[in-house]
């Protein structure tokens, strides 16, 4: 992790200089490779932390079971002590003139042998008790040590993850700087009108946006753009729907998360690419009036944009 962080930090925080010559700026391919490598390191950190948590849970479960065994051994020992005590008491009473007790303790009756057997059983139970007690102490000590270790790991992993996320953010910012400025942006920040072109009937800005989203995100489902409708941006070639499911079905949790990432990325880079507004999960973000706003219920998963991100361009 440290080696990766140093390598990425050297890349992200700026080129070093040797004499008058500066190292070349990283390419998009290099940045993506570093981003992927750092992502794997973060995943590894999380996996190690989760493994520690599992180990702690197992240790605590073992300690609980050892405590239960100790309790059972204590019960058995108490019962055994009572039995041996009762027979010993009878033995003492036998010497006080109680004929019945003498008979019980006589060699022929077997009372003495019974007492010896119970004493032997008691000794065995004391041994089992001691074993259970020692096992319980060891399990408790192991659980405590793992818990202390986990506490230290949490601090370490949190710091490493925070550093990694900072580097990831810096790499993403550098990648976003490589996003080209769409054609038609005027000096005052407005956008010149565009006509749809080509067999796909979409504008050059829309085509660029679609290519950039495909380049930045692992889309699994089709992207729908032009539709011959009577209203909206789709028939003008200025809108695309980036599907997160096969359509009409709620996306997986991973799909929902990617939709949020696509929407956030489009908003962040909208000023360069000419984004007019973004719709996702029954909300709309108009770049001319920043901030998400709720939309009326249109009656379905697709109509409410739960299964896709809608991006409209100027």
N, C-alpha and C positions, 0 to 999 in steps of 0.2 A: 504494500500500500504506500509506504513511504517513497519507494523508488518511483512508483507510478505518479504519485503526487508531485514529486520533484520534476519528473520529466514533463508532466502536463503544465506545471506551474511555469517552467522555463519557456514552454510554448505559448502559454496564454498571457503571461504577464508582460510579454514584450521581448523583442529580439535583443540579444546581447551584442556588444560591439567589440571587435578586435581591431584596435587601431582606428582607422577611418572607415573601415568597411563594416556594414551592418548585415546581420544574417537575413536571408530572404524571409518574407512573411509566409506563414503556412498557407497552403492551398486548401480549398474546400475538401478535397479528398483526405488530406492529412488531418484536418480538424475533425472530420467525421470518424476517422480511424481512432483518434485520441478520445473522442466522445464515447465510442463503442467500448474501448478498452477501460475507460474510467467507469462506465456503467457496469461492466463485469466486476470490477473491483468493489463497487458499492454493493452489488448483489452478493458477492462473497462475504463482505462484512456482515450483511444482514443474515446470511445463512449461518455464519459462525455464532452470531448472537443468539439466533433461534435454537441452535444446537445446545448452547449453554442453558437456555431456559428449559429445554426438554430434560437435560441432565439433572437440573435442580428439581424439576417436578418428580422425576423418578426417585431421586434421593429422598425427597420428602415423603413419597409414598412408601418407600422402604422403611423409613423411620416410623411411620404410622403403624405399619404392619408389625415391626419389631416391638413397638409399644403395646400393641394388642397381645402379642405373644408373651410379653413380660407380665401383663395383667393376668393372663390365663395361668401362667406359672405361679404367680403369687397366690391365686385362688387355690390351686392344687396344693401348694406348700402349706397354706393355712389349714386346709382340710386334713392333710397328712399329720401336721403337728397336733391337731385336735384328737385324731385317732390314737396316736402314740401316747399322748397325755392321758387319755381316758384309760388305756390299758395299764399304764404306769401307776395311775391312781388306784386302780383295782389291785395292783400288786402290793402297794403300800397298805391298803386296807386288809389284804389277806393276812398280813402279819399281826393284825389287831384282834384276832379271834374270830373272824368271819369265815366259817367253814367253807361256804360257797366259793369265796375268793381263793382259798387255799386249793380248792379242787380245780378251779380254772387255771391256776398257775402251776399245778402239778405237772410233772413230766408226761404223765400218761394222758392228760387232757390236751396238752399242747399249747397252753397259754403262753409259756415262755417263748416257744418257737414262733408263735403268732406275733409276740412283741418284737422279736428279733427281725421277723420279716417286715413288719411295719417300719421298724427303724431303718432297715435296708432300703425300703421304698422311699422313706423320707430322705435318706441320703441321696438317692438317685434324683428325687425331685429338687433337692437343693442344688444338685449339679445342673439340672435342666434350667432352674431359675437363674443360676449364675451365668449360664450360657446365654439365656435370653436377655439378662441384664446387660451383659457385655456387648451383645449384638445391637441392642437398642442404643447404648451409648455410642458405639461406633457409627451407627446409622445417623444418630443425631449430630455427631461431630462432622461426619461427611456432608450432611445437608447444610450445616452451618458454614462449613468451609466453601461449599459451592455457592451458597447464597452470598457470602462475602466476595467471592470471586466474580459472581455475576454483577454485583454492584460496581466493582471496579471495571468490568468489561463494558457495562452500560456507559460509564463516564468516557472510557476510551473510544468506544464505537461511536458514541454521539459526537465526540469531537472530530473523529475521522470522517464521519458522514457529513458533518457540517462543512468541513474543508472540501470534501469531494463535491458536495452540492454547489459550493461557491465556484469551484473550478468548472463544473458542468455549466453553470450559468454564464461564466465568462466565455466558454467555448461557444455556447449557443449565441451569445451576443456577437461574437466574431463571425459566426456563420450567417447571422442575420445581416451583418454588414456587407456580405457578399451577395445578398439578394439584390437583383438589378432594379433600377427605377423604370417603371413602366412607361411606354411611349405616351406622349400627349400631355404631360404635366407642364403647366404654364408657370410663369414667374410668380404670379400671385397665389399659387398653390391650388388653383382650380384645374379641372381636367377638360381637355378638348373633346368634343363628342367623337364617337367612333361608330362605324358601321360594321355589322357582322360580315365575316369573310369566310371563304372556303366552304367545303362540303358540310362542315359541322355547324355553320351559321352562328359562330361566336366571334366576339370582338378580339382584336389582338391583346388587349389588356386581360380579358377573361382567359384567353389561351395561355398567357404567361402565368397568371395566377394558378390555373389548373396544373401546369407543369411544375411550378414551385411546390405546391402542396403534395403532389405525387413524389417529388424528389425528397421532401422532408419527412413524410409520414408513410408507414407501410400499409397503404390502403389494400383491403382485401375484396372490396365490393365495387361495382361500377360507379362511375361519376356521370350523373345525368345533367346535361346543360340545356341545349335548345329544345323547346317544346312548342308546337304550333297552337298556342292558346290566344285568347282575346285580351288578356291583361297580364300585368306583372313583368318581371325582368327576363324571364326565360325566353319568350318569343322575340325579344330584342337582342338575344345573344349575349346578355350581360349578367347572367346568373348561372351558377352550377350547384348541384346538390351532391355533396360528398357523403356517400352512403356508408353507414356503419353496421348495417345488417342487410339481409336480402330484400328488405322492404316490407313494411307493414308489421314487422316484429321488433320487439325491444332489443337493442343491442346487448351484448354481454357486458359485464362490468368493465372489462378491458376496452371494449368498444366505446362505452360511455366516456371513459377517461380519455381515450384518444380524441373523441369529439371535442371535449373541453380543450385539449391541447391544440387542435386545429383551429378552433374558434379564437383562442388566445393568441395564437401565432398570426392569424389573419388580421386581428385587431392591431397587434404590435407593429406589423409590417404594412398595414393598410395605407399609411401615408406615402410609401414608396410605390406600392403596387396599384393604387387607385381604388381601394375598397370603399364602397358606399355604405353598406350595412351587412351585418351577420345575424342570422337567425339560428338558434339552437335551443332545444328543449323548452319550447313555448316562451322564449325570450328573444328580444331583438336588441342589437347594439348598433346604433347609428353613429358612425364616426364623426358626423357633424355635431352630434349632441351626445358626448361620451357617457357611458354607463348602460348597464343592462336594464331593460324594461320588460315587464310581463306583457304577454299577448293574450287575447281572448281565446277561449277554447274553441277550436275548429272541429272537434269531434272525432279525432283519430290520431293514431301514433304518427303516421306520415304527415298528416295535415298540421299537426302540432310540432313537427320537426324533432321528434324524439329519436328517429332512426337515421337522421342525416344532419349535416351542417350545411346550411344554405349561405352562400356568399354571393352578394351582388356587387357589381363594379360600376364606377362612373362611366 
